[in-house]
Amino acid sequence: MSDRDEAPTAPDTAPEPTSGGTERPTEPVKRRSRWRREYSPEEIEAAKQQWRDMRPWESPMPRADKVLMGCLVGALVLGLATLPIRPFLLASHPTLLAAVTGSSSAIGAGSAFARIGQADLWLVIVAGIVGKAKFDWLWWWAGRRWGAKGVKLFVPTDRAQRFVERVRSWPLWAMFLLVIAAALPGVPSVLVYLLAGLAGLSLVGFLLASIIGAGLMTELVAGLGYTLGQSAVDVVLLVDRYALWITLSIAVLIAFQAGRAQNKKQKAAAKR
């Protein structure tokens, strides 16, 4: 063998002699990944204690809390699961899409089709109200059952916690009006609904305020769609033509954002 030939590399494991003189391979040495951080028992216990302090339910978790949490997770999963198919349903079944998602674009599209005689305007409005208000009561229930801890779990910001202390002294009529206003764009509706339950607004009063707010917003969007008529329909049909590419773009964007967030976490862990 020439000098330039490389010598074989030694294996990670060396044979271990047995009592009978034979050799047996040892277990492979586990190499620590540079991206993995070892947590001390104290850090693990502190994280567990932080979760115990943050969770709003008792341990073991009561059945009512399991039902409530399951419904909330189901509502969030439904909203995420319908994202890829929304462009396809926008032109073919806008009323159904409005009832399932409460999407303002679906309400506008349905009312535009109603303007040219291809849908019933009243049905579009009813579907929009149902779609916008159907899961609001779950957040009210969370606020009523879990109180300030429920607000901290879902809206863990210092501003939200300060707002909790203020809202306890508000009259119920003010909370009723705030629930109506929660349907407007830009208003943190989840926080408002949690605070409504925490403040003691009755379920009947909450549902009435939620329906009024959803109705006002739906009628506003439907009025715009009905006024635009054929112009809005043309835009909807254009969206439908490129629905596949829109869906793929959304999927790529979500994957890109998730990958970038994971890279940031790995870089932060590597610096520690």
N, C-alpha and C positions, 0 to 999 in steps of 0.2 A: 504494500500500500504506500502511495506517495505521501510526501509531507503535506501536500495541499488537501488531501482527503480529510474530511472532517471526522472527528471521533464521535461515536454514537453518544447521544445525551443520556444522562442517567435518569431513570424513572423517578417519579415523585415519591414512590413507595419502595422501600427496601424489604427484601424477604426476611421474615422473622423465624429463627430456628425454633423447632418444637422439641419436646422431650425425647422423641424418637430419633432425632438427628435429621429429620427431613425439614424442608423449609416451606414456609407458607407466606403468602403476601400479606402485608399489613393493610389496614384500611387506608384509602387515599387521603392525603392531607387536604383539608378544606381551606381553600384560599379565600380570604376576605375581599369582597368587592370594594373597590375604592369609592363606589357610590353609596355603599350601605353604612349606616352609622349604628354603632352599638349603643343602646340605651341602658343606663344603669337602673337597678331595681328601684332606686328612689325616684327617678324620672318617670318610670312606668307607673309607680304608685301615685305620684302627683297627677299624672294625666288621668288615671282612673278616678281619683278624688275630684278633679275638675269636672269630669263628666257627671259624676254623682251630684255635684252641686248645681250643674246646669240643667239636668233633665227635670222636667216639671212633674213627672209622675213618681209614684212610690215604687218600691221594689219589694216583691215582684209586681210587675206591671198589671194593673187591674184590667178586666175585660173591656170596660168602656173606653179606656185609654188605647187599648189595642185596636178597637174598632175605629176610633177617631184617627189615630195615626195611619192606619191602613187606608182609610178614605182619603186623607190628605195626600199620601204618597200616590194612590191611584189617580187622583185628579191631576197631579203633576206629571205622571207618566203618560196619561192620556193626551195632555197638551203637547208633550214632546213627541209622542208617537204620530200625531197628526201633522207635524211640520212637513215631512216629505211629500204628503199627498195633497196638501192644500192647493198648490198651483193647479193640479189636475181637476179638483172638484170646483174650483172657482168659476169656471165657465159652464160646467155640466150640471152641477148641483149646488148652486150658491146658497139656497135656502137651507138645505141639509147641513152644509158647512157652517152656516151662521148658528144653527141650533146646537151643533156639537162643540164649536170653539168660541162662539161669540165674537168672531173676527169682524172688525169694522169693514175690512175690504170685502168680505162675503156679503155683509148687509148692503153695502153700496152697490155691489154687482147685482144682487138680487133685486134691488129697487130699480136699477137701470133696466133690467130685463122686464120688470113690471111696467115700465114706461112704454115699452114697445109691444106689450101684450103677451109676453112669454112667461109671466109669473103673476102671482097675486100679491099686491103690496101689503095687505093686512097680514098675510101669512109670513112674509119676510120680516115684518116688524115683530110679530109674536115670536118667531124663531130667534131673532136677535136678542130680545129681552130674556128669553129662556137661556140662550147661550151665554149671555153676559152674567146672569145672576144665579145660575144653577148651583155653583159650588161656594158661593159667598158665605152661606150659613155655616159651613164647616169651620171657617176661620173665626166666626162669631162663637161657635161652640168651643173652640180651642181657647179663646180668650176668657170665656165664662168658666171653663173647667180648670184651666191651668193658671189663670191670673197673670201676674207680672212675670213669672217664670216662663210662661208660654210666649210672651212678647220677647223675652230675652233669647229664647231658643231660636225663633224664626227671624227676629230683627235684632241681632246682637250689636247694636250701636249705642254709644253713650247718649246721643240725642234722643233716641227712642226711649231709653230708660228715664231720662229727665221728663220726657213728655208723659210717661206713665203717671208720674207723681202729680202733674198738672191736671190730667184728665179726670182724676178721681173726684175732683171738686166741681166738675162741670155739671150743669143741669142736663137732664136727659134730652130735652128738646134740642140743645146744641149738638149733642152727639147724633141725634136723628138727622139734622141738617148736614153734619160732617159725613155721614154714611151716604147721603144723596150725592154730595160733592165728590165722593171717592170714585165715581164712575168717570170723572173727567180725566183726560190724558195728563200724565205727570204727577198725579196724586198717588202716594203709596197706599193703595187700597188694602193690601194685606194688613198693614199696620193699623189702619183705621178700623177694619173689621175686628181685629184682635182687641183693640181698645174699646170697641162698642160692647163686646162681651164682658170685658173686665169692668167697665163702668156700670154695668147692670141694665143696659137697654134690653127690653124684653125681646123674645124671638119674633113675636108678631110685629112689634115696632121695627125691628131690624129688617125683617123680610119686606115690609111695606116700604121702608126707605130705600132698600136695595133695588126693589122693582121700579120705584119711581126714578132713581138715578139711571138704571139701565134703560128704562123707557125713554127718558129725555135724550140720552146719548144715542140710542138707536134711531129715534125719530129724526135727530139732527143729521146723522149719516145717511139715513134712508132718503131724507129730503134732498140732500145733495146729489145722491145717485139718481133719484127720480127726475131731478131738474136737468141733469146732464144727458140722461137718456141714451141715445144712440152713440154719442161720443164716448160715454163710459163703457158701453157694450163693446165698442171697437177696441178699447184698451184691454178689456178683460179677455177678448178673443186673441189679442196679440200675446198676452201673458200665457194663455192656454197653448198657443203655438210653440212657445219656447219653454213650456213647463218642465220638460225633462232636464234641460240645461240649467234652469233655475234651481231645481231640486239637487242636481249634482253640485252646483256651486255652493248651495247651503251646506251640503254634506262635507265638501272640501274645506269650507271655512270653519266648520265645527271641528273637524279633525286637525286643522292647522292650529286653532286656538288651544285645543287640548294638548297637542304636542309641544307648543311653546310654553304652556304652563308647566308641563312635566319637566322640560329642560331647565326652567328656572328653579324648580324644586331640587333637581339634581345638582345644579351649580351651587345652590345655597347649602346643600348638605355637604358638598365637597369642601367648602370653605371652612366648615366647622372643625 
